[in-house]
Amino acid sequence: MTLFRYRALNNEGHYQTGDWFGMSSKELYSHLQKQNLQLISAKAVRKKPWHSFPIFYINSQELIDFCVHMEQLDKVKMSLTESILLFASTVKNRSFKAILFDIHQSITKGFLLSEACSIHPKIFDSIFVQCLNVAEKTGTLNQAFNHLQKHLSWKKEQQTKLKQSLRYPLILASILLLLMAFMIVFVTPHLEDYLEILGVKEKPLALKALIFLGSMVREQGTIMFLMLFALSSSYYIFRKISLSFQKVTQRLLFLIPGWGSIKKDLLIGNFFQTFSILLNQKLDLLLSLEKAIDTIPNQFLKEKLSSAPSSIRQGFFLSDALRETTIFSPFALRLIQLGEESGSLGYLLDQTAKIQLRNTLKRLHSLLAWTEPVLITIIGIVMMWIVAATVVPLYDNLALFDL
């Protein structure tokens, strides 16, 4: 399929430009005629399959808008192809627009919506595709889009709160690094030469340390950068090719004081949220659990949970199977047990995920509440070090100036 960039004229005599994915300019002409547009010019941007089209950033809000749009139009019984075309006409992101047109073309060729979305795994993950697949079998597409919209909104809220929590500490850390880099690169060399001109022989310890650090960075900076780059590249490569290395590093991540347990709880909260969506779509418990486990990005947690489906097959309750993994809190296990007893497991799993997220964010805020003053203290210590290394030697040697 080819991406066409066209220019057309509407009934009021105004020009319109846009993008369209199709096989030929004749199909584009027919498509525009249905929308009461007269084609003026069309240019094939890429004569390649869709996957060669550059996928730029497609944010979660665009996917949320897509789910809301599809849910509402499915309620009024509008066809899938018309709904997708109508939404694509309002999308400004050309990458997303091209993908929507490709989905439309796939559906017109006989593909199911879930099958058309599965061709684009970078945009529509396995949970998205699985929910649509179940809804197509049960005829509840509007409910599926409603659950997906809530799920995406929940993830967006989680990411927004995390960014807001980490923003200020990252700014402080960046200021500290920029301050040190400025002193080492621009100030220290000139200060050292200036003191030599003044004939200062006895340098304070703070100045000696600053000069040593600056000379080490200037002389060995390239080597240090290359070593850091080599270590980062090796770590990335080994994570890709070695599953055991990935499990070990991810397990070590959980051992980091403070941050490790927060990261683990966030992953568990995402697991509960995914599990609840699949159950609310009337998917089988065992299949929902397996699908939810597959979506966990952490191989260590995935391995710990891999025994749960087999325990359920042996006749264990879900709460008992999850208790054997030793990674869930007693509170979460109790809510799951109540869900099994009351028949509202999907709802209580969703509530567990929300409670888990709320408690985890509270702990993160508490951790960052200590991080911020620590960073401010470090910046203060660095400033005192700089003053002791620069201002004090100059002040002690004012007598050398010819006033």
Secondary structure as GFF3:
##gff-version 3
##sequence-region A 1 403
A	DSSP	beta_strand	2	9	.	.	.	ID=ss1
A	DSSP	beta_strand	15	22	.	.	.	ID=ss2
A	DSSP	alpha_helix	25	34	.	.	.	ID=ss3
A	DSSP	beta_strand	38	46	.	.	.	ID=ss4
A	DSSP	three_ten_helix	50	52	.	.	.	ID=ss5
A	DSSP	alpha_helix	60	75	.	.	.	ID=ss6
A	DSSP	alpha_helix	80	88	.	.	.	ID=ss7
A	DSSP	alpha_helix	94	108	.	.	.	ID=ss8
A	DSSP	alpha_helix	113	118	.	.	.	ID=ss9
A	DSSP	alpha_helix	126	138	.	.	.	ID=ss10
A	DSSP	alpha_helix	141	182	.	.	.	ID=ss11
A	DSSP	pi_helix	183	187	.	.	.	ID=ss12
A	DSSP	alpha_helix	188	198	.	.	.	ID=ss13
A	DSSP	alpha_helix	205	241	.	.	.	ID=ss14
A	DSSP	alpha_helix	243	254	.	.	.	ID=ss15
A	DSSP	alpha_helix	259	280	.	.	.	ID=ss16
A	DSSP	alpha_helix	285	294	.	.	.	ID=ss17
A	DSSP	alpha_helix	299	305	.	.	.	ID=ss18
A	DSSP	alpha_helix	307	313	.	.	.	ID=ss19
A	DSSP	alpha_helix	318	323	.	.	.	ID=ss20
A	DSSP	alpha_helix	330	342	.	.	.	ID=ss21
A	DSSP	alpha_helix	345	396	.	.	.	ID=ss22
A	DSSP	three_ten_helix	398	400	.	.	.	ID=ss23
###
